[in-house]
Amino acid sequence: MNNETASVNSNVVSLADYQKSDAPAPRKKFEDLPPAAQRALLEAEARREAEQQAETAKEIGGRGGKDPARYGDWEIKGRTIDF
């Protein structure tokens, strides 16, 4: 049994064995990437820019004031409002 355990443990490779250095792998230049990867990066950048430029939708018929979930303000005109 001990021989079996020893042989199993000798086959276990730790994560430290795979890590050669703490430095991250060097990044490839954009021009060195395959065309599919270049397209994916350009599309992701366009999506991020569109998200930043998009306005949040205006609330129609809302209660006004601060968001009660964030500020704990459940009272409107002296009445406690519960959703």
N, CA, C and O atoms as a Maestro MAE file, in Angstrom:
{
 s_m_m2io_version
 :::
 2.0.0
}

f_m_ct {
 s_m_title
 :::
 protein
 m_atom[332] {
  # First column is atom index #
  i_m_mmod_type
  r_m_x_coord
  r_m_y_coord
  r_m_z_coord
  i_m_residue_number
  s_m_chain_name
  s_m_pdb_residue_name
  s_m_pdb_atom_name
  i_m_atomic_number
  :::
  1 25 0.823 -1.193 0.000 1 A "MET " " N  " 7
  2 3 0.000 0.000 0.000 1 A "MET " " CA " 6
  3 2 0.862 1.250 0.000 1 A "MET " " C  " 6
  4 15 0.555 2.204 -0.715 1 A "MET " " O  " 8
  5 25 1.940 1.270 0.788 2 A "ASN " " N  " 7
  6 3 2.810 2.442 0.827 2 A "ASN " " CA " 6
  7 2 3.490 2.675 -0.510 2 A "ASN " " C  " 6
  8 15 3.670 3.819 -0.928 2 A "ASN " " O  " 8
  9 25 3.870 1.595 -1.185 3 A "ASN " " N  " 7
  10 3 4.494 1.747 -2.496 3 A "ASN " " CA " 6
  11 2 3.511 2.347 -3.491 3 A "ASN " " C  " 6
  12 15 3.879 3.161 -4.337 3 A "ASN " " O  " 8
  13 25 2.242 1.926 -3.373 4 A "GLU " " N  " 7
  14 3 1.213 2.462 -4.256 4 A "GLU " " CA " 6
  15 2 1.036 3.963 -4.027 4 A "GLU " " C  " 6
  16 15 0.956 4.739 -4.979 4 A "GLU " " O  " 8
  17 25 0.977 4.359 -2.765 5 A "THR " " N  " 7
  18 3 0.805 5.768 -2.418 5 A "THR " " CA " 6
  19 2 1.999 6.581 -2.889 5 A "THR " " C  " 6
  20 15 1.834 7.689 -3.399 5 A "THR " " O  " 8
  21 25 3.177 6.049 -2.725 6 A "ALA " " N  " 7
  22 3 4.376 6.765 -3.147 6 A "ALA " " CA " 6
  23 2 4.390 6.963 -4.654 6 A "ALA " " C  " 6
  24 15 4.782 8.025 -5.139 6 A "ALA " " O  " 8
  25 25 3.964 5.949 -5.398 7 A "SER " " N  " 7
  26 3 3.981 6.090 -6.853 7 A "SER " " CA " 6
  27 2 2.915 7.082 -7.311 7 A "SER " " C  " 6
  28 15 3.131 7.817 -8.274 7 A "SER " " O  " 8
  29 25 1.771 7.111 -6.636 8 A "VAL " " N  " 7
  30 3 0.728 8.071 -6.995 8 A "VAL " " CA " 6
  31 2 1.200 9.483 -6.685 8 A "VAL " " C  " 6
  32 15 1.013 10.389 -7.497 8 A "VAL " " O  " 8
  33 25 1.806 9.681 -5.525 9 A "ASN " " N  " 7
  34 3 2.275 11.010 -5.137 9 A "ASN " " CA " 6
  35 2 3.402 11.501 -6.033 9 A "ASN " " C  " 6
  36 15 3.546 12.706 -6.239 9 A "ASN " " O  " 8
  37 25 4.196 10.594 -6.562 10 A "SER " " N  " 7
  38 3 5.291 11.030 -7.429 10 A "SER " " CA " 6
  39 2 4.764 11.511 -8.773 10 A "SER " " C  " 6
  40 15 5.450 12.253 -9.476 10 A "SER " " O  " 8
  41 25 3.543 11.095 -9.141 11 A "ASN " " N  " 7
  42 3 2.947 11.533 -10.397 11 A "ASN " " CA " 6
  43 2 2.227 12.870 -10.276 11 A "ASN " " C  " 6
  44 15 1.864 13.470 -11.288 11 A "ASN " " O  " 8
  45 25 2.016 13.340 -9.060 12 A "VAL " " N  " 7
  46 3 1.319 14.607 -8.848 12 A "VAL " " CA " 6
  47 2 2.281 15.746 -9.148 12 A "VAL " " C  " 6
  48 15 3.404 15.778 -8.645 12 A "VAL " " O  " 8
  49 25 1.830 16.670 -9.967 13 A "VAL " " N  " 7
  50 3 2.655 17.817 -10.323 13 A "VAL " " CA " 6
  51 2 2.009 19.051 -9.720 13 A "VAL " " C  " 6
  52 15 0.815 19.292 -9.901 13 A "VAL " " O  " 8
  53 25 2.795 19.819 -9.014 14 A "SER " " N  " 7
  54 3 2.227 21.007 -8.377 14 A "SER " " CA " 6
  55 2 2.157 22.165 -9.369 14 A "SER " " C  " 6
  56 15 2.799 22.146 -10.419 14 A "SER " " O  " 8
  57 25 1.369 23.166 -9.012 15 A "LEU " " N  " 7
  58 3 1.211 24.344 -9.852 15 A "LEU " " CA " 6
  59 2 2.542 25.086 -9.982 15 A "LEU " " C  " 6
  60 15 2.824 25.687 -11.019 15 A "LEU " " O  " 8
  61 25 3.346 25.041 -8.941 16 A "ALA " " N  " 7
  62 3 4.636 25.724 -8.972 16 A "ALA " " CA " 6
  63 2 5.548 25.148 -10.049 16 A "ALA " " C  " 6
  64 15 6.390 25.863 -10.593 16 A "ALA " " O  " 8
  65 25 5.391 23.873 -10.361 17 A "ASP " " N  " 7
  66 3 6.199 23.265 -11.411 17 A "ASP " " CA " 6
  67 2 5.874 23.859 -12.774 17 A "ASP " " C  " 6
  68 15 6.744 23.932 -13.642 17 A "ASP " " O  " 8
  69 25 4.623 24.284 -12.968 18 A "TYR " " N  " 7
  70 3 4.214 24.849 -14.248 18 A "TYR " " CA " 6
  71 2 4.552 26.330 -14.367 18 A "TYR " " C  " 6
  72 15 4.719 26.842 -15.475 18 A "TYR " " O  " 8
  73 25 4.651 27.012 -13.250 19 A "GLN " " N  " 7
  74 3 4.923 28.444 -13.288 19 A "GLN " " CA " 6
  75 2 6.424 28.669 -13.383 19 A "GLN " " C  " 6
  76 15 7.165 28.353 -12.453 19 A "GLN " " O  " 8
  77 25 6.863 29.206 -14.492 20 A "LYS " " N  " 7
  78 3 8.294 29.432 -14.680 20 A "LYS " " CA " 6
  79 2 8.719 30.758 -14.071 20 A "LYS " " C  " 6
  80 15 9.822 30.882 -13.539 20 A "LYS " " O  " 8
  81 25 7.837 31.747 -14.152 21 A "SER " " N  " 7
  82 3 8.148 33.040 -13.551 21 A "SER " " CA " 6
  83 2 6.849 33.718 -13.163 21 A "SER " " C  " 6
  84 15 5.772 33.320 -13.608 21 A "SER " " O  " 8
  85 25 6.956 34.736 -12.338 22 A "ASP " " N  " 7
  86 3 5.780 35.484 -11.908 22 A "ASP " " CA " 6
  87 2 5.371 36.519 -12.943 22 A "ASP " " C  " 6
  88 15 4.261 37.048 -12.879 22 A "ASP " " O  " 8
  89 25 6.239 36.816 -13.888 23 A "ALA " " N  " 7
  90 3 5.937 37.824 -14.900 23 A "ALA " " CA " 6
  91 2 4.909 37.274 -15.888 23 A "ALA " " C  " 6
  92 15 4.983 36.110 -16.281 23 A "ALA " " O  " 8
  93 25 3.945 38.115 -16.289 24 A "PRO " " N  " 7
  94 3 2.967 37.648 -17.280 24 A "PRO " " CA " 6
  95 2 3.626 37.432 -18.634 24 A "PRO " " C  " 6
  96 15 4.678 37.997 -18.930 24 A "PRO " " O  " 8
  97 25 2.994 36.615 -19.437 25 A "ALA " " N  " 7
  98 3 3.517 36.344 -20.774 25 A "ALA " " CA " 6
  99 2 3.481 37.629 -21.596 25 A "ALA " " C  " 6
  100 15 2.551 38.423 -21.451 25 A "ALA " " O  " 8
  101 25 4.463 37.845 -22.448 26 A "PRO " " N  " 7
  102 3 4.462 39.069 -23.258 26 A "PRO " " CA " 6
  103 2 3.271 39.084 -24.203 26 A "PRO " " C  " 6
  104 15 2.884 38.051 -24.749 26 A "PRO " " O  " 8
  105 25 2.693 40.271 -24.389 27 A "ARG " " N  " 7
  106 3 1.530 40.403 -25.259 27 A "ARG " " CA " 6
  107 2 1.984 40.521 -26.703 27 A "ARG " " C  " 6
  108 15 3.005 41.138 -27.007 27 A "ARG " " O  " 8
  109 25 1.200 39.913 -27.587 28 A "LYS " " N  " 7
  110 3 1.505 40.003 -29.012 28 A "LYS " " CA " 6
  111 2 1.043 41.354 -29.538 28 A "LYS " " C  " 6
  112 15 0.098 41.950 -29.020 28 A "LYS " " O  " 8
  113 25 1.720 41.820 -30.568 29 A "LYS " " N  " 7
  114 3 1.282 43.041 -31.232 29 A "LYS " " CA " 6
  115 2 -0.003 42.748 -31.988 29 A "LYS " " C  " 6
  116 15 -0.252 41.613 -32.395 29 A "LYS " " O  " 8
  117 25 -0.818 43.780 -32.171 30 A "PHE " " N  " 7
  118 3 -2.097 43.619 -32.856 30 A "PHE " " CA " 6
  119 2 -1.888 43.051 -34.255 30 A "PHE " " C  " 6
  120 15 -2.662 42.206 -34.706 30 A "PHE " " O  " 8
  121 25 -0.856 43.504 -34.935 31 A "GLU " " N  " 7
  122 3 -0.601 43.058 -36.308 31 A "GLU " " CA " 6
  123 2 -0.197 41.588 -36.364 31 A "GLU " " C  " 6
  124 15 -0.385 40.933 -37.390 31 A "GLU " " O  " 8
  125 25 0.360 41.062 -35.266 32 A "ASP " " N  " 7
  126 3 0.816 39.671 -35.235 32 A "ASP " " CA " 6
  127 2 -0.318 38.683 -34.957 32 A "ASP " " C  " 6
  128 15 -0.136 37.476 -35.114 32 A "ASP " " O  " 8
  129 25 -1.479 39.179 -34.548 33 A "LEU " " N  " 7
  130 3 -2.605 38.303 -34.232 33 A "LEU " " CA " 6
  131 2 -3.279 37.808 -35.510 33 A "LEU " " C  " 6
  132 15 -3.200 38.466 -36.547 33 A "LEU " " O  " 8
  133 25 -3.935 36.659 -35.442 34 A "PRO " " N  " 7
  134 3 -4.681 36.170 -36.610 34 A "PRO " " CA " 6
  135 2 -5.844 37.120 -36.934 34 A "PRO " " C  " 6
  136 15 -6.317 37.837 -36.052 34 A "PRO " " O  " 8
  137 25 -6.303 37.129 -38.178 35 A "PRO " " N  " 7
  138 3 -7.385 38.045 -38.576 35 A "PRO " " CA " 6
  139 2 -8.651 37.900 -37.732 35 A "PRO " " C  " 6
  140 15 -9.308 38.899 -37.439 35 A "PRO " " O  " 8
  141 25 -9.002 36.685 -37.339 36 A "ALA " " N  " 7
  142 3 -10.205 36.486 -36.522 36 A "ALA " " CA " 6
  143 2 -10.053 37.160 -35.158 36 A "ALA " " C  " 6
  144 15 -11.000 37.759 -34.649 36 A "ALA " " O  " 8
  145 25 -8.868 37.063 -34.573 37 A "ALA " " N  " 7
  146 3 -8.625 37.702 -33.280 37 A "ALA " " CA " 6
  147 2 -8.648 39.219 -33.417 37 A "ALA " " C  " 6
  148 15 -9.156 39.915 -32.537 37 A "ALA " " O  " 8
  149 25 -8.104 39.735 -34.514 38 A "GLN " " N  " 7
  150 3 -8.136 41.182 -34.749 38 A "GLN " " CA " 6
  151 2 -9.575 41.674 -34.861 38 A "GLN " " C  " 6
  152 15 -9.928 42.699 -34.277 38 A "GLN " " O  " 8
  153 25 -10.408 40.946 -35.613 39 A "ARG " " N  " 7
  154 3 -11.822 41.338 -35.754 39 A "ARG " " CA " 6
  155 2 -12.525 41.312 -34.402 39 A "ARG " " C  " 6
  156 15 -13.299 42.215 -34.083 39 A "ARG " " O  " 8
  157 25 -12.256 40.281 -33.611 40 A "ALA " " N  " 7
  158 3 -12.899 40.158 -32.299 40 A "ALA " " CA " 6
  159 2 -12.512 41.321 -31.394 40 A "ALA " " C  " 6
  160 15 -13.360 41.866 -30.687 40 A "ALA " " O  " 8
  161 25 -11.243 41.700 -31.412 41 A "LEU " " N  " 7
  162 3 -10.803 42.823 -30.585 41 A "LEU " " CA " 6
  163 2 -11.435 44.132 -31.040 41 A "LEU " " C  " 6
  164 15 -11.842 44.947 -30.211 41 A "LEU " " O  " 8
  165 25 -11.520 44.338 -32.345 42 A "LEU " " N  " 7
  166 3 -12.146 45.562 -32.860 42 A "LEU " " CA " 6
  167 2 -13.634 45.613 -32.516 42 A "LEU " " C  " 6
  168 15 -14.155 46.669 -32.158 42 A "LEU " " O  " 8
  169 25 -14.318 44.472 -32.625 43 A "GLU " " N  " 7
  170 3 -15.737 44.425 -32.277 43 A "GLU " " CA " 6
  171 2 -15.947 44.687 -30.790 43 A "GLU " " C  " 6
  172 15 -16.883 45.393 -30.416 43 A "GLU " " O  " 8
  173 25 -15.094 44.131 -29.942 44 A "ALA " " N  " 7
  174 3 -15.215 44.346 -28.499 44 A "ALA " " CA " 6
  175 2 -14.986 45.813 -28.154 44 A "ALA " " C  " 6
  176 15 -15.684 46.371 -27.308 44 A "ALA " " O  " 8
  177 25 -14.015 46.433 -28.803 45 A "GLU " " N  " 7
  178 3 -13.750 47.849 -28.560 45 A "GLU " " CA " 6
  179 2 -14.944 48.702 -28.991 45 A "GLU " " C  " 6
  180 15 -15.311 49.653 -28.300 45 A "GLU " " O  " 8
  181 25 -15.548 48.364 -30.128 46 A "ALA " " N  " 7
  182 3 -16.719 49.110 -30.603 46 A "ALA " " CA " 6
  183 2 -17.893 48.950 -29.639 46 A "ALA " " C  " 6
  184 15 -18.623 49.908 -29.386 46 A "ALA " " O  " 8
  185 25 -18.079 47.731 -29.093 47 A "ARG " " N  " 7
  186 3 -19.160 47.510 -28.123 47 A "ARG " " CA " 6
  187 2 -18.934 48.328 -26.862 47 A "ARG " " C  " 6
  188 15 -19.876 48.919 -26.333 47 A "ARG " " O  " 8
  189 25 -17.693 48.372 -26.369 48 A "ARG " " N  " 7
  190 3 -17.397 49.151 -25.164 48 A "ARG " " CA " 6
  191 2 -17.672 50.633 -25.385 48 A "ARG " " C  " 6
  192 15 -18.234 51.298 -24.514 48 A "ARG " " O  " 8
  193 25 -17.281 51.150 -26.540 49 A "GLU " " N  " 7
  194 3 -17.526 52.560 -26.844 49 A "GLU " " CA " 6
  195 2 -19.021 52.841 -26.937 49 A "GLU " " C  " 6
  196 15 -19.484 53.878 -26.463 49 A "GLU " " O  " 8
  197 25 -19.778 51.930 -27.541 50 A "ALA " " N  " 7
  198 3 -21.228 52.114 -27.661 50 A "ALA " " CA " 6
  199 2 -21.895 52.101 -26.290 50 A "ALA " " C  " 6
  200 15 -22.826 52.869 -26.052 50 A "ALA " " O  " 8
  201 25 -21.434 51.243 -25.389 51 A "GLU " " N  " 7
  202 3 -21.995 51.189 -24.041 51 A "GLU " " CA " 6
  203 2 -21.726 52.482 -23.288 51 A "GLU " " C  " 6
  204 15 -22.594 52.963 -22.559 51 A "GLU " " O  " 8
  205 25 -20.543 53.049 -23.454 52 A "GLN " " N  " 7
  206 3 -20.202 54.288 -22.763 52 A "GLN " " CA " 6
  207 2 -21.022 55.456 -23.286 52 A "GLN " " C  " 6
  208 15 -21.385 56.349 -22.521 52 A "GLN " " O  " 8
  209 25 -21.317 55.460 -24.578 53 A "GLN " " N  " 7
  210 3 -22.035 56.568 -25.174 53 A "GLN " " CA " 6
  211 2 -23.544 56.448 -25.003 53 A "GLN " " C  " 6
  212 15 -24.259 57.444 -25.109 53 A "GLN " " O  " 8
  213 25 -24.030 55.257 -24.745 54 A "ALA " " N  " 7
  214 3 -25.478 55.055 -24.626 54 A "ALA " " CA " 6
  215 2 -25.997 55.720 -23.353 54 A "ALA " " C  " 6
  216 15 -25.393 55.603 -22.287 54 A "ALA " " O  " 8
  217 25 -27.116 56.413 -23.480 55 A "GLU " " N  " 7
  218 3 -27.737 57.033 -22.318 55 A "GLU " " CA " 6
  219 2 -28.633 56.017 -21.635 55 A "GLU " " C  " 6
  220 15 -29.177 55.114 -22.271 55 A "GLU " " O  " 8
  221 25 -28.777 56.183 -20.327 56 A "THR " " N  " 7
  222 3 -29.714 55.324 -19.624 56 A "THR " " CA " 6
  223 2 -31.126 55.797 -19.934 56 A "THR " " C  " 6
  224 15 -31.360 56.989 -20.136 56 A "THR " " O  " 8
  225 25 -32.048 54.874 -19.969 57 A "ALA " " N  " 7
  226 3 -33.434 55.204 -20.297 57 A "ALA " " CA " 6
  227 2 -34.044 56.054 -19.185 57 A "ALA " " C  " 6
  228 15 -33.796 55.815 -18.003 57 A "ALA " " O  " 8
  229 25 -34.836 57.036 -19.569 58 A "LYS " " N  " 7
  230 3 -35.520 57.887 -18.601 58 A "LYS " " CA " 6
  231 2 -36.722 57.138 -18.045 58 A "LYS " " C  " 6
  232 15 -37.418 56.427 -18.770 58 A "LYS " " O  " 8
  233 25 -36.955 57.305 -16.755 59 A "GLU " " N  " 7
  234 3 -38.091 56.657 -16.123 59 A "GLU " " CA " 6
  235 2 -39.343 57.486 -16.371 59 A "GLU " " C  " 6
  236 15 -39.347 58.697 -16.148 59 A "GLU " " O  " 8
  237 25 -40.388 56.842 -16.826 60 A "ILE " " N  " 7
  238 3 -41.650 57.523 -17.104 60 A "ILE " " CA " 6
  239 2 -42.619 57.211 -15.969 60 A "ILE " " C  " 6
  240 15 -42.900 56.047 -15.688 60 A "ILE " " O  " 8
  241 25 -43.122 58.245 -15.327 61 A "GLY " " N  " 7
  242 3 -44.079 58.053 -14.239 61 A "GLY " " CA " 6
  243 2 -43.445 57.553 -12.961 61 A "GLY " " C  " 6
  244 15 -44.124 56.941 -12.136 61 A "GLY " " O  " 8
  245 25 -42.178 57.793 -12.778 62 A "GLY " " N  " 7
  246 3 -41.485 57.348 -11.581 62 A "GLY " " CA " 6
  247 2 -41.832 58.202 -10.379 62 A "GLY " " C  " 6
  248 15 -42.520 59.212 -10.521 62 A "GLY " " O  " 8
  249 25 -41.376 57.821 -9.207 63 A "ARG " " N  " 7
  250 3 -41.720 58.520 -7.985 63 A "ARG " " CA " 6
  251 2 -40.878 59.762 -7.770 63 A "ARG " " C  " 6
  252 15 -41.242 60.605 -6.951 63 A "ARG " " O  " 8
  253 25 -39.773 59.904 -8.470 64 A "GLY " " N  " 7
  254 3 -38.900 61.057 -8.281 64 A "GLY " " CA " 6
  255 2 -38.041 60.896 -7.035 64 A "GLY " " C  " 6
  256 15 -38.289 60.031 -6.194 64 A "GLY " " O  " 8
  257 25 -37.052 61.727 -6.938 65 A "GLY " " N  " 7
  258 3 -36.177 61.674 -5.776 65 A "GLY " " CA " 6
  259 2 -35.145 60.571 -5.880 65 A "GLY " " C  " 6
  260 15 -34.935 59.962 -6.928 65 A "GLY " " O  " 8
  261 25 -34.514 60.346 -4.746 66 A "LYS " " N  " 7
  262 3 -33.450 59.345 -4.705 66 A "LYS " " CA " 6
  263 2 -34.022 57.933 -4.775 66 A "LYS " " C  " 6
  264 15 -35.183 57.694 -4.441 66 A "LYS " " O  " 8
  265 25 -33.190 57.020 -5.212 67 A "ASP " " N  " 7
  266 3 -33.574 55.618 -5.313 67 A "ASP " " CA " 6
  267 2 -33.721 55.048 -3.904 67 A "ASP " " C  " 6
  268 15 -32.742 55.025 -3.158 67 A "ASP " " O  " 8
  269 25 -34.925 54.583 -3.511 68 A "PRO " " N  " 7
  270 3 -35.115 54.111 -2.139 68 A "PRO " " CA " 6
  271 2 -34.290 52.873 -1.807 68 A "PRO " " C  " 6
  272 15 -33.916 52.675 -0.652 68 A "PRO " " O  " 8
  273 25 -34.007 52.051 -2.789 69 A "ALA " " N  " 7
  274 3 -33.216 50.853 -2.520 69 A "ALA " " CA " 6
  275 2 -31.787 51.221 -2.147 69 A "ALA " " C  " 6
  276 15 -31.149 50.519 -1.363 69 A "ALA " " O  " 8
  277 25 -31.290 52.301 -2.696 70 A "ARG " " N  " 7
  278 3 -29.914 52.704 -2.409 70 A "ARG " " CA " 6
  279 2 -29.819 53.591 -1.179 70 A "ARG " " C  " 6
  280 15 -28.840 53.518 -0.437 70 A "ARG " " O  " 8
  281 25 -30.830 54.431 -0.954 71 A "TYR " " N  " 7
  282 3 -30.727 55.430 0.103 71 A "TYR " " CA " 6
  283 2 -31.660 55.153 1.278 71 A "TYR " " C  " 6
  284 15 -31.643 55.912 2.247 71 A "TYR " " O  " 8
  285 25 -32.465 54.108 1.232 72 A "GLY " " N  " 7
  286 3 -33.333 53.762 2.347 72 A "GLY " " CA " 6
  287 2 -34.447 54.774 2.566 72 A "GLY " " C  " 6
  288 15 -34.952 54.886 3.683 72 A "GLY " " O  " 8
  289 25 -34.841 55.508 1.546 73 A "ASP " " N  " 7
  290 3 -35.861 56.545 1.659 73 A "ASP " " CA " 6
  291 2 -37.191 55.977 1.177 73 A "ASP " " C  " 6
  292 15 -37.557 56.140 0.013 73 A "ASP " " O  " 8
  293 25 -37.909 55.313 2.073 74 A "TRP " " N  " 7
  294 3 -39.157 54.653 1.693 74 A "TRP " " CA " 6
  295 2 -40.369 55.533 1.963 74 A "TRP " " C  " 6
  296 15 -41.502 55.073 1.821 74 A "TRP " " O  " 8
  297 25 -40.159 56.779 2.346 75 A "GLU " " N  " 7
  298 3 -41.269 57.651 2.706 75 A "GLU " " CA " 6
  299 2 -41.489 58.702 1.625 75 A "GLU " " C  " 6
  300 15 -40.544 59.369 1.203 75 A "GLU " " O  " 8
  301 25 -42.736 58.853 1.174 76 A "ILE " " N  " 7
  302 3 -43.093 59.877 0.198 76 A "ILE " " CA " 6
  303 2 -44.233 60.696 0.783 76 A "ILE " " C  " 6
  304 15 -45.288 60.146 1.099 76 A "ILE " " O  " 8
  305 25 -44.038 61.996 0.931 77 A "LYS " " N  " 7
  306 3 -45.060 62.906 1.459 77 A "LYS " " CA " 6
  307 2 -45.646 62.401 2.771 77 A "LYS " " C  " 6
  308 15 -46.861 62.443 2.965 77 A "LYS " " O  " 8
  309 25 -44.798 61.928 3.666 78 A "GLY " " N  " 7
  310 3 -45.244 61.505 4.984 78 A "GLY " " CA " 6
  311 2 -45.810 60.100 5.039 78 A "GLY " " C  " 6
  312 15 -46.173 59.632 6.118 78 A "GLY " " O  " 8
  313 25 -45.898 59.417 3.918 79 A "ARG " " N  " 7
  314 3 -46.427 58.054 3.905 79 A "ARG " " CA " 6
  315 2 -45.284 57.084 3.628 79 A "ARG " " C  " 6
  316 15 -44.425 57.341 2.784 79 A "ARG " " O  " 8
  317 25 -45.286 55.988 4.338 80 A "THR " " N  " 7
  318 3 -44.280 54.960 4.085 80 A "THR " " CA " 6
  319 2 -44.755 54.112 2.922 80 A "THR " " C  " 6
  320 15 -45.861 53.571 2.947 80 A "THR " " O  " 8
  321 25 -43.934 54.000 1.926 81 A "ILE " " N  " 7
  322 3 -44.284 53.276 0.719 81 A "ILE " " CA " 6
  323 2 -43.539 51.945 0.720 81 A "ILE " " C  " 6
  324 15 -42.331 51.898 0.951 81 A "ILE " " O  " 8
  325 25 -44.257 50.888 0.464 82 A "ASP " " N  " 7
  326 3 -43.650 49.569 0.361 82 A "ASP " " CA " 6
  327 2 -44.023 49.000 -0.998 82 A "ASP " " C  " 6
  328 15 -45.193 48.988 -1.378 82 A "ASP " " O  " 8
  329 25 -43.043 48.540 -1.706 83 A "PHE " " N  " 7
  330 3 -43.304 48.044 -3.053 83 A "PHE " " CA " 6
  331 2 -43.883 46.675 -2.962 83 A "PHE " " C  " 6
  332 15 -44.182 46.062 -3.986 83 A "PHE " " O  " 8
  :::
 }
 m_bond[331] {
  # First column is bond index #
  i_m_from
  i_m_to
  i_m_order
  :::
  1 1 2 1
  2 2 3 1
  3 3 4 2
  4 3 5 1
  5 5 6 1
  6 6 7 1
  7 7 8 2
  8 7 9 1
  9 9 10 1
  10 10 11 1
  11 11 12 2
  12 11 13 1
  13 13 14 1
  14 14 15 1
  15 15 16 2
  16 15 17 1
  17 17 18 1
  18 18 19 1
  19 19 20 2
  20 19 21 1
  21 21 22 1
  22 22 23 1
  23 23 24 2
  24 23 25 1
  25 25 26 1
  26 26 27 1
  27 27 28 2
  28 27 29 1
  29 29 30 1
  30 30 31 1
  31 31 32 2
  32 31 33 1
  33 33 34 1
  34 34 35 1
  35 35 36 2
  36 35 37 1
  37 37 38 1
  38 38 39 1
  39 39 40 2
  40 39 41 1
  41 41 42 1
  42 42 43 1
  43 43 44 2
  44 43 45 1
  45 45 46 1
  46 46 47 1
  47 47 48 2
  48 47 49 1
  49 49 50 1
  50 50 51 1
  51 51 52 2
  52 51 53 1
  53 53 54 1
  54 54 55 1
  55 55 56 2
  56 55 57 1
  57 57 58 1
  58 58 59 1
  59 59 60 2
  60 59 61 1
  61 61 62 1
  62 62 63 1
  63 63 64 2
  64 63 65 1
  65 65 66 1
  66 66 67 1
  67 67 68 2
  68 67 69 1
  69 69 70 1
  70 70 71 1
  71 71 72 2
  72 71 73 1
  73 73 74 1
  74 74 75 1
  75 75 76 2
  76 75 77 1
  77 77 78 1
  78 78 79 1
  79 79 80 2
  80 79 81 1
  81 81 82 1
  82 82 83 1
  83 83 84 2
  84 83 85 1
  85 85 86 1
  86 86 87 1
  87 87 88 2
  88 87 89 1
  89 89 90 1
  90 90 91 1
  91 91 92 2
  92 91 93 1
  93 93 94 1
  94 94 95 1
  95 95 96 2
  96 95 97 1
  97 97 98 1
  98 98 99 1
  99 99 100 2
  100 99 101 1
  101 101 102 1
  102 102 103 1
  103 103 104 2
  104 103 105 1
  105 105 106 1
  106 106 107 1
  107 107 108 2
  108 107 109 1
  109 109 110 1
  110 110 111 1
  111 111 112 2
  112 111 113 1
  113 113 114 1
  114 114 115 1
  115 115 116 2
  116 115 117 1
  117 117 118 1
  118 118 119 1
  119 119 120 2
  120 119 121 1
  121 121 122 1
  122 122 123 1
  123 123 124 2
  124 123 125 1
  125 125 126 1
  126 126 127 1
  127 127 128 2
  128 127 129 1
  129 129 130 1
  130 130 131 1
  131 131 132 2
  132 131 133 1
  133 133 134 1
  134 134 135 1
  135 135 136 2
  136 135 137 1
  137 137 138 1
  138 138 139 1
  139 139 140 2
  140 139 141 1
  141 141 142 1
  142 142 143 1
  143 143 144 2
  144 143 145 1
  145 145 146 1
  146 146 147 1
  147 147 148 2
  148 147 149 1
  149 149 150 1
  150 150 151 1
  151 151 152 2
  152 151 153 1
  153 153 154 1
  154 154 155 1
  155 155 156 2
  156 155 157 1
  157 157 158 1
  158 158 159 1
  159 159 160 2
  160 159 161 1
  161 161 162 1
  162 162 163 1
  163 163 164 2
  164 163 165 1
  165 165 166 1
  166 166 167 1
  167 167 168 2
  168 167 169 1
  169 169 170 1
  170 170 171 1
  171 171 172 2
  172 171 173 1
  173 173 174 1
  174 174 175 1
  175 175 176 2
  176 175 177 1
  177 177 178 1
  178 178 179 1
  179 179 180 2
  180 179 181 1
  181 181 182 1
  182 182 183 1
  183 183 184 2
  184 183 185 1
  185 185 186 1
  186 186 187 1
  187 187 188 2
  188 187 189 1
  189 189 190 1
  190 190 191 1
  191 191 192 2
  192 191 193 1
  193 193 194 1
  194 194 195 1
  195 195 196 2
  196 195 197 1
  197 197 198 1
  198 198 199 1
  199 199 200 2
  200 199 201 1
  201 201 202 1
  202 202 203 1
  203 203 204 2
  204 203 205 1
  205 205 206 1
  206 206 207 1
  207 207 208 2
  208 207 209 1
  209 209 210 1
  210 210 211 1
  211 211 212 2
  212 211 213 1
  213 213 214 1
  214 214 215 1
  215 215 216 2
  216 215 217 1
  217 217 218 1
  218 218 219 1
  219 219 220 2
  220 219 221 1
  221 221 222 1
  222 222 223 1
  223 223 224 2
  224 223 225 1
  225 225 226 1
  226 226 227 1
  227 227 228 2
  228 227 229 1
  229 229 230 1
  230 230 231 1
  231 231 232 2
  232 231 233 1
  233 233 234 1
  234 234 235 1
  235 235 236 2
  236 235 237 1
  237 237 238 1
  238 238 239 1
  239 239 240 2
  240 239 241 1
  241 241 242 1
  242 242 243 1
  243 243 244 2
  244 243 245 1
  245 245 246 1
  246 246 247 1
  247 247 248 2
  248 247 249 1
  249 249 250 1
  250 250 251 1
  251 251 252 2
  252 251 253 1
  253 253 254 1
  254 254 255 1
  255 255 256 2
  256 255 257 1
  257 257 258 1
  258 258 259 1
  259 259 260 2
  260 259 261 1
  261 261 262 1
  262 262 263 1
  263 263 264 2
  264 263 265 1
  265 265 266 1
  266 266 267 1
  267 267 268 2
  268 267 269 1
  269 269 270 1
  270 270 271 1
  271 271 272 2
  272 271 273 1
  273 273 274 1
  274 274 275 1
  275 275 276 2
  276 275 277 1
  277 277 278 1
  278 278 279 1
  279 279 280 2
  280 279 281 1
  281 281 282 1
  282 282 283 1
  283 283 284 2
  284 283 285 1
  285 285 286 1
  286 286 287 1
  287 287 288 2
  288 287 289 1
  289 289 290 1
  290 290 291 1
  291 291 292 2
  292 291 293 1
  293 293 294 1
  294 294 295 1
  295 295 296 2
  296 295 297 1
  297 297 298 1
  298 298 299 1
  299 299 300 2
  300 299 301 1
  301 301 302 1
  302 302 303 1
  303 303 304 2
  304 303 305 1
  305 305 306 1
  306 306 307 1
  307 307 308 2
  308 307 309 1
  309 309 310 1
  310 310 311 1
  311 311 312 2
  312 311 313 1
  313 313 314 1
  314 314 315 1
  315 315 316 2
  316 315 317 1
  317 317 318 1
  318 318 319 1
  319 319 320 2
  320 319 321 1
  321 321 322 1
  322 322 323 1
  323 323 324 2
  324 323 325 1
  325 325 326 1
  326 326 327 1
  327 327 328 2
  328 327 329 1
  329 329 330 1
  330 330 331 1
  331 331 332 2
  :::
 }
}
